Amino acid sequence: MDRIVFLTCRNQQVLLADCSDCSPEELAGVIDEVPKHVTTHPPGSVLLLADFSRSVFTKESVEHLKLAAVFDRPHLKRSAWVLTQNLPKTLFESIRTFSGRVIPAFATRDEALEYLVGTPSSSAVDVPIEQK
């Protein structure tokens, strides 16, 4: 199964990085591939949905994510992540700070897609992130 694919939602292309159900090693591998897809597009043009549902994060996989988030930033129009209380809040905030990106997190893929192709809503801030 290819984990990085384009979806069409409301006549808009969304790049899905399906990082769901990954071990830390699998997660790092998928994360490292994302910039190769994003950076081929013009600046400010990519809608990116990263689904991290039920994946296992380590400090090492978070470091991969930080670097990818920096490389992706100029090419993104908007991005959204799906998290299922599997990323400690301190690590999530470190990714946001390091990358200089606003990264809204959602509980479901449908909510994230709605945000990306629709009018942004306040539900992005309602996702509980595990405190550790």
C-alpha positions as YAML, in Angstrom:
chain: A
units: angstrom
residues:
- id: 1
  name: MET
  ca: [0.00, 0.00, 0.00]
- id: 2
  name: ASP
  ca: [1.32, 3.40, -0.98]
- id: 3
  name: ARG
  ca: [1.15, 5.68, 2.06]
- id: 4
  name: ILE
  ca: [1.60, 8.97, 0.19]
- id: 5
  name: VAL
  ca: [-1.17, 9.63, -2.33]
- id: 6
  name: PHE
  ca: [-3.28, 12.45, -3.72]
- id: 7
  name: LEU
  ca: [-6.98, 12.48, -2.86]
- id: 8
  name: THR
  ca: [-9.64, 14.63, -4.48]
- id: 9
  name: CYS
  ca: [-12.07, 16.29, -2.11]
- id: 10
  name: ARG
  ca: [-14.48, 18.99, -3.31]
- id: 11
  name: ASN
  ca: [-12.54, 19.26, -6.56]
- id: 12
  name: GLN
  ca: [-9.33, 20.01, -4.68]
- id: 13
  name: GLN
  ca: [-6.20, 17.87, -4.56]
- id: 14
  name: VAL
  ca: [-5.05, 16.90, -1.06]
- id: 15
  name: LEU
  ca: [-1.79, 15.08, -0.46]
- id: 16
  name: LEU
  ca: [-2.41, 12.36, 2.12]
- id: 17
  name: ALA
  ca: [0.53, 11.12, 4.15]
- id: 18
  name: ASP
  ca: [-1.01, 8.02, 5.72]
- id: 19
  name: CYS
  ca: [1.19, 7.45, 8.74]
- id: 20
  name: SER
  ca: [-1.52, 5.60, 10.65]
- id: 21
  name: ASP
  ca: [-0.74, 2.46, 12.64]
- id: 22
  name: CYS
  ca: [3.03, 2.82, 12.14]
- id: 23
  name: SER
  ca: [5.83, 1.64, 14.37]
- id: 24
  name: PRO
  ca: [8.48, 4.29, 15.08]
- id: 25
  name: GLU
  ca: [10.68, 2.91, 12.29]
- id: 26
  name: GLU
  ca: [7.84, 2.81, 9.74]
- id: 27
  name: LEU
  ca: [6.78, 6.29, 10.81]
- id: 28
  name: ALA
  ca: [10.26, 7.74, 10.25]
- id: 29
  name: GLY
  ca: [10.37, 6.12, 6.80]
- id: 30
  name: VAL
  ca: [7.06, 7.61, 5.66]
- id: 31
  name: ILE
  ca: [7.90, 11.01, 7.16]
- id: 32
  name: ASP
  ca: [11.20, 11.09, 5.27]
- id: 33
  name: GLU
  ca: [9.34, 10.52, 1.97]
- id: 34
  name: VAL
  ca: [6.83, 13.36, 2.36]
- id: 35
  name: PRO
  ca: [9.16, 16.26, 1.43]
- id: 36
  name: LYS
  ca: [10.07, 14.44, -1.80]
- id: 37
  name: HIS
  ca: [6.42, 14.73, -2.85]
- id: 38
  name: VAL
  ca: [5.66, 18.19, -1.43]
- id: 39
  name: THR
  ca: [8.72, 20.03, -2.71]
- id: 40
  name: THR
  ca: [7.96, 19.15, -6.35]
- id: 41
  name: HIS
  ca: [5.00, 21.57, -6.21]
- id: 42
  name: PRO
  ca: [5.04, 25.37, -6.35]
- id: 43
  name: PRO
  ca: [5.33, 27.35, -3.13]
- id: 44
  name: GLY
  ca: [2.06, 27.81, -1.27]
- id: 45
  name: SER
  ca: [0.17, 25.25, -3.33]
- id: 46
  name: VAL
  ca: [-0.10, 21.96, -1.40]
- id: 47
  name: LEU
  ca: [-2.91, 20.91, 0.90]
- id: 48
  name: LEU
  ca: [-1.33, 18.28, 3.16]
- id: 49
  name: LEU
  ca: [-3.17, 15.84, 5.39]
- id: 50
  name: ALA
  ca: [-0.97, 13.77, 7.69]
- id: 51
  name: ASP
  ca: [-2.80, 10.98, 9.50]
- id: 52
  name: PHE
  ca: [-0.84, 9.75, 12.53]
- id: 53
  name: SER
  ca: [-3.70, 7.77, 14.05]
- id: 54
  name: ARG
  ca: [-2.49, 5.06, 16.44]
- id: 55
  name: SER
  ca: [1.16, 5.44, 15.41]
- id: 56
  name: VAL
  ca: [3.93, 5.15, 17.97]
- id: 57
  name: PHE
  ca: [6.17, 8.19, 18.31]
- id: 58
  name: THR
  ca: [9.67, 8.24, 19.73]
- id: 59
  name: LYS
  ca: [12.03, 11.17, 20.14]
- id: 60
  name: GLU
  ca: [13.82, 9.97, 16.99]
- id: 61
  name: SER
  ca: [10.65, 9.85, 14.87]
- id: 62
  name: VAL
  ca: [9.73, 13.32, 16.16]
- id: 63
  name: GLU
  ca: [13.13, 14.60, 14.99]
- id: 64
  name: HIS
  ca: [12.37, 13.23, 11.50]
- id: 65
  name: LEU
  ca: [9.00, 14.99, 11.66]
- id: 66
  name: LYS
  ca: [10.58, 18.30, 12.68]
- id: 67
  name: LEU
  ca: [12.92, 18.26, 9.69]
- id: 68
  name: ALA
  ca: [10.18, 17.27, 7.25]
- id: 69
  name: ALA
  ca: [7.92, 20.03, 8.59]
- id: 70
  name: VAL
  ca: [10.62, 22.62, 7.90]
- id: 71
  name: PHE
  ca: [11.26, 21.41, 4.33]
- id: 72
  name: ASP
  ca: [7.53, 21.24, 3.55]
- id: 73
  name: ARG
  ca: [6.63, 24.67, 4.91]
- id: 74
  name: PRO
  ca: [7.26, 26.87, 1.84]
- id: 75
  name: HIS
  ca: [5.22, 24.59, -0.41]
- id: 76
  name: LEU
  ca: [2.15, 24.28, 1.80]
- id: 77
  name: LYS
  ca: [-1.06, 26.20, 1.35]
- id: 78
  name: ARG
  ca: [-2.56, 24.54, 4.42]
- id: 79
  name: SER
  ca: [-1.92, 21.42, 6.44]
- id: 80
  name: ALA
  ca: [-3.75, 19.35, 9.02]
- id: 81
  name: TRP
  ca: [-2.83, 16.39, 11.18]
- id: 82
  name: VAL
  ca: [-4.91, 13.58, 12.60]
- id: 83
  name: LEU
  ca: [-3.78, 12.55, 16.08]
- id: 84
  name: THR
  ca: [-5.31, 10.04, 18.46]
- id: 85
  name: GLN
  ca: [-3.77, 11.08, 21.79]
- id: 86
  name: ASN
  ca: [-0.60, 9.30, 20.71]
- id: 87
  name: LEU
  ca: [1.74, 12.30, 20.59]
- id: 88
  name: PRO
  ca: [2.64, 13.97, 23.88]
- id: 89
  name: LYS
  ca: [1.73, 17.65, 23.91]
- id: 90
  name: THR
  ca: [5.30, 18.76, 24.62]
- id: 91
  name: LEU
  ca: [6.58, 16.94, 21.53]
- id: 92
  name: PHE
  ca: [3.75, 18.32, 19.38]
- id: 93
  name: GLU
  ca: [4.56, 21.85, 20.54]
- id: 94
  name: SER
  ca: [8.26, 21.30, 19.87]
- id: 95
  name: ILE
  ca: [7.41, 20.37, 16.25]
- id: 96
  name: ARG
  ca: [5.29, 23.50, 15.85]
- id: 97
  name: THR
  ca: [7.98, 25.73, 17.36]
- id: 98
  name: PHE
  ca: [10.87, 24.19, 15.40]
- id: 99
  name: SER
  ca: [9.05, 24.35, 12.07]
- id: 100
  name: GLY
  ca: [7.45, 27.74, 12.62]
- id: 101
  name: ARG
  ca: [4.20, 26.25, 11.33]
- id: 102
  name: VAL
  ca: [0.65, 26.39, 12.53]
- id: 103
  name: ILE
  ca: [-0.39, 22.74, 12.53]
- id: 104
  name: PRO
  ca: [-4.01, 22.15, 13.46]
- id: 105
  name: ALA
  ca: [-4.76, 18.69, 14.83]
- id: 106
  name: PHE
  ca: [-8.02, 16.80, 14.47]
- id: 107
  name: ALA
  ca: [-9.52, 13.62, 15.88]
- id: 108
  name: THR
  ca: [-10.60, 12.24, 12.49]
- id: 109
  name: ARG
  ca: [-9.50, 12.30, 8.87]
- id: 110
  name: ASP
  ca: [-12.90, 13.68, 7.80]
- id: 111
  name: GLU
  ca: [-12.56, 16.67, 10.15]
- id: 112
  name: ALA
  ca: [-9.06, 17.35, 8.84]
- id: 113
  name: LEU
  ca: [-10.23, 17.15, 5.22]
- id: 114
  name: GLU
  ca: [-13.10, 19.51, 5.96]
- id: 115
  name: TYR
  ca: [-10.62, 21.99, 7.40]
- id: 116
  name: LEU
  ca: [-8.31, 21.70, 4.40]
- id: 117
  name: VAL
  ca: [-10.92, 22.17, 1.67]
- id: 118
  name: GLY
  ca: [-13.54, 24.13, 3.56]
- id: 119
  name: THR
  ca: [-13.71, 27.04, 5.90]
- id: 120
  name: PRO
  ca: [-11.39, 26.55, 8.89]
- id: 121
  name: SER
  ca: [-13.29, 25.86, 12.10]
- id: 122
  name: SER
  ca: [-12.42, 25.96, 15.75]
- id: 123
  name: SER
  ca: [-12.53, 22.14, 16.06]
- id: 124
  name: ALA
  ca: [-8.80, 22.04, 15.36]
- id: 125
  name: VAL
  ca: [-8.00, 23.13, 18.88]
- id: 126
  name: ASP
  ca: [-10.39, 20.70, 20.56]
- id: 127
  name: VAL
  ca: [-8.30, 17.56, 20.02]
- id: 128
  name: PRO
  ca: [-6.91, 16.33, 23.31]
- id: 129
  name: ILE
  ca: [-3.19, 15.67, 23.18]
- id: 130
  name: GLU
  ca: [-1.71, 13.37, 25.77]
- id: 131
  name: GLN
  ca: [0.22, 15.09, 28.52]
- id: 132
  name: LYS
  ca: [3.48, 13.36, 29.50]
...
